[in-house]
Amino acid sequence: MPADLELLRKCKQDFDTKLPMYMSMQKYYDGHTEAMEKYKMITKRANTKVRCNFIQKFINEEASYCCGNKVTYSSHSSNADVIEDIRLNFKHWKEKHNKELCKQSLIFNEAYELYYIDSNGLFNSLICTPLDSYILKDDYSNIILFIRFWTRKFDSSGTLYADVYTTTDIGHYTVIGDEFTPIIANVLNSTNSIIKSNNNDINSFSQNAGIGPINNNIDANIFGQVPVSVVQIGTIDESLFSILKGLQDGFETNLSDMVNEISDFRNAYLAFKGCKLDDTTKDENGETDLDKMKRLGVMNLPGDKADAKWLIKEINDSFVQNTLNTLEDKMYQLASHINNNEKLVSNTSSLALRNRLIGLEEKCTNNIQALVDAIKVRLQFLFIYLQIKQNKDYDWKDIDIKIVPNIPTDDLMMSQIISQLNGKLSLKTGLAQLSFVDNVDNEMAELKKENEADSVGQSLLNGGGIDENKSSIPQND
C-alpha cells in the first residue's frame, strides 16, 4: 500500500524542523564551530583563528574503541552452517562498515542502516543519518515508514528525490518544499532502490519471493518489513555535541585570543624620553634618522636625560593557561575520556590502567549495546534474504553477538582465571573471554582437528594400529 501523500508532507515538515540541529552537529564534528564563524575580528591586528576539535577527537576515539575488533558471531545451538553463511554474506562488506556506523551514530546520537539487494544479487546495506533520512515509528517503536532523500551528482537543477520504504513497497518521488510527486521508477539510478528491474538475478529473487513491481513509481518490498535498523545511543541532549558545545567554543575562542595576543607583540613600540627622533629629514643617501637606526641597530641619544625603552604589554600567562587547562579538563571529564598525554604514576599495572578507562568503558558498553541491537535486526533481514534466495531457514534468536571493545585487556590474567576454573567452566565459554579469539566455533573446530591429528600421530609413534573406519592410514604389520 503506497504511503499517503499527506502523511509524507507532514514527515517532510518534521524533517525540516529538526534538520538545523543535525546540521549543527555535523558542522561541529567537521570543526566549523560558532567560535570560528563568529570570532570577533580587530582591524589591523592579528586575527588568527585556531581550531582544536575535541568533539571530533572524542567521537573518533569512541568509534575506534567500540569497533576496533571484529564482531563475533556464535550459534547457541552450535549450528556451524549458519555461522558460515553469516561470514560469507558479510564478506563483501567494507571492513570499517561497523566503525563508520558507530561514528555516524555518535555524531547525531542516532543513525540508520538501510538494507537492499545490490546489482550483483548480494545482501548489502547503506548507512543513513538524520541529515538525509526520516524515520516514523508507532507507539510501540515499530518502524512504519522510512524516507531517504537524495540528489543526483552534477545535477544543475538540484532536484531532490525521495525513496519511501513501507512494509509492502518502495515508492519513488521528487520533492519540492514539502510536496511529494510520484515519478517513474526506471528513471532513477539503480543504486537508489532495493529492486533493480534490469538485473536478472534480482528479477529471479523477486519471483522467488512471489512479488514484483506494483506500478510505475512503486516497487515491491521483498522483505515484508521496513528494511531499516536504528542505532540509537541516546537523545540529542545526551550527545557529545550538546555536552561539549559551550566548552569547545570557549576553548577555541580563548586559544585564538592568546595566539593573536602573542602575534601582536611583533608590532612592538620603542618609546623615547627627553629627545625627538627625526623621521622626515633625509640625508644625501635618502635615509632618515629612523632608517639609519633600523639599518645599523644602534642610536645616538642627545643629552644625559634622553632615554629609550620598549613598551611591553604585561600578560598574566598563568591565568590564561589555567583557563585553557580548566576548559580542556572539563571536556575530558564530561566526555568520560582520558588524556593519554598525562604522565602516569608509578603504578602502571594492567589493573591500574584499566581503572583509568572505567568511565570510557562504560560509555563504550552503551554504544556497543546500541550497535548489537541494530545487528540483531541486520541478521533478521539477512535470514529473510537467505530464506528466499537459498531456501535456508535460520532463526536470528539462535545467534549470539559479541563485540569486544578495543581497549587494553589482560589476557594473561584471564587465562590464569580460566585455568583455575578447570572442570567448572566449559572450553567454549573460556575461549570467548579472550580478546584475540574472533570466532569461538572456528577455534574449537581447529582445536578438534589438531587433537585428532595428534592422536593419530601418537598412535603411529607408539606402533599402534588405526581403526580403518576412522582413518585411511593403514595399520602397521
JOKA-V382267 format. One record per backbone hydrogen bond with DSSP energy under -1.0 kcal/mol. CO is the residue of the C=O (numbers start at 1). NH is the residue of the N-H. E is the energy in kcal/mol with one decimal. If there is no record, write none. Layout:
co={CO;CO}
nh={NH;NH}
e={E;E}
This chain:
co={4;5;6;7;8;9;10;11;12;13;14;15;18;19;20;21;22;23;24;25;26;27;31;33;34;42;52;53;54;55;56;57;58;59;60;61;62;63;64;65;72;74;75;79;80;81;82;83;84;85;86;90;94;96;97;98;99;100;101;102;103;104;105;109;109;111;112;113;114;116;118;122;124;126;128;129;129;132;134;136;136;138;142;145;146;147;148;150;152;155;160;161;162;163;164;165;168;169;170;171;172;173;174;176;179;181;184;185;189;196;199;200;201;202;203;204;205;206;216;217;218;218;219;226;227;229;231;236;239;240;241;244;245;246;247;248;249;250;251;252;253;254;255;256;257;258;259;260;262;263;264;266;269;271;273;278;283;287;288;289;290;291;292;293;307;309;315;316;317;318;319;320;321;322;323;324;325;326;327;328;329;330;331;332;339;346;349;350;351;352;355;357;358;359;360;361;362;363;364;365;366;367;368;369;370;371;372;373;374;375;376;377;378;379;380;381;382;383;384;385;386;386;395;396;398;400;402;405;409;410;411;412;413;414;415;416;417;419;421;426;427;428;430;431;434;439;440;441;442;443;444;445;446;447;448;449;450;451;452;453;454;455;456;457;458;459;460;467;467}
nh={8;9;10;11;12;13;14;15;16;17;18;19;22;23;24;25;26;27;28;29;30;32;33;37;38;45;54;57;58;59;60;61;62;63;64;65;66;67;68;406;402;400;78;83;84;85;86;87;88;89;90;93;97;100;101;102;103;104;105;106;107;108;109;233;234;231;128;229;126;124;121;118;116;114;112;132;133;149;147;144;145;141;138;136;165;134;163;161;155;158;175;150;173;148;171;146;221;166;219;164;183;162;181;179;176;174;187;188;192;199;203;204;205;206;207;208;209;211;185;172;214;215;170;228;115;113;111;239;243;244;245;248;249;250;251;252;253;254;255;256;257;258;259;260;261;262;263;264;265;266;267;268;311;309;307;289;286;283;292;293;294;295;296;297;273;271;317;320;321;322;323;324;325;326;327;328;329;330;331;332;333;334;335;337;342;348;353;354;355;356;358;361;362;363;364;365;366;367;368;369;370;371;372;373;374;375;376;377;378;379;380;381;382;383;384;385;386;387;388;389;390;392;398;399;76;74;72;407;411;414;415;416;417;418;419;420;421;422;424;430;431;432;433;434;437;443;444;445;446;447;448;449;450;451;452;453;454;455;456;457;458;459;460;461;462;464;463;470;471}
e={-2.2;-2.1;-1.8;-2.2;-2.3;-1.9;-2.2;-2.5;-2.5;-1.6;-1.7;-1.6;-1.6;-2.5;-1.9;-1.9;-2.0;-2.3;-2.3;-1.6;-2.1;-2.8;-1.4;-2.2;-2.8;-1.6;-1.2;-1.3;-2.9;-2.2;-2.5;-2.1;-2.4;-2.3;-2.1;-2.8;-2.6;-2.3;-1.1;-4.5;-2.5;-3.5;-1.5;-1.0;-2.0;-2.3;-2.0;-2.1;-2.4;-2.3;-1.1;-1.2;-1.7;-2.6;-2.4;-2.3;-2.4;-2.5;-1.9;-1.7;-1.9;-1.8;-1.2;-1.0;-1.3;-3.0;-2.8;-1.8;-2.6;-2.7;-2.1;-2.5;-2.1;-3.1;-2.8;-1.6;-1.0;-3.0;-3.0;-2.6;-1.4;-1.8;-2.2;-2.8;-3.4;-2.5;-2.4;-3.1;-1.4;-1.2;-2.9;-2.1;-2.4;-2.4;-2.8;-2.0;-2.5;-2.7;-2.9;-2.9;-1.9;-2.5;-2.7;-2.1;-2.0;-2.4;-1.3;-1.7;-2.1;-1.7;-2.3;-2.6;-1.9;-2.6;-2.3;-2.4;-1.4;-2.3;-3.0;-1.9;-1.2;-1.5;-3.0;-2.6;-2.6;-2.3;-1.5;-1.5;-2.0;-2.5;-1.6;-3.1;-2.3;-2.4;-2.5;-2.2;-2.3;-2.4;-2.6;-2.3;-2.3;-2.2;-2.2;-2.5;-2.2;-2.0;-2.3;-2.1;-1.1;-1.6;-1.3;-1.5;-2.9;-2.3;-2.9;-1.1;-2.0;-2.1;-2.1;-2.2;-2.1;-2.1;-3.1;-2.3;-3.6;-3.4;-1.8;-1.7;-2.8;-2.5;-2.0;-2.3;-2.8;-2.4;-2.3;-2.5;-2.7;-2.4;-1.8;-2.1;-2.4;-2.8;-1.9;-1.9;-1.6;-1.2;-2.5;-2.1;-2.0;-1.3;-1.2;-3.0;-1.9;-1.7;-2.7;-2.2;-1.6;-2.2;-2.9;-2.2;-1.6;-1.9;-2.9;-2.0;-1.4;-2.5;-2.1;-1.2;-2.1;-2.3;-1.6;-1.9;-2.1;-2.5;-1.6;-2.1;-2.4;-2.1;-2.0;-2.7;-2.2;-1.5;-1.8;-1.4;-3.4;-1.8;-3.1;-1.8;-1.1;-1.9;-2.7;-1.9;-2.0;-2.4;-2.3;-1.9;-1.1;-1.3;-2.8;-2.1;-2.6;-1.6;-1.1;-1.4;-1.2;-2.1;-2.4;-2.1;-2.6;-2.1;-2.1;-2.1;-2.3;-2.3;-2.2;-2.4;-2.7;-2.1;-2.1;-2.6;-2.6;-1.9;-2.1;-2.3;-1.7;-2.5;-1.2;-1.7;-1.8}
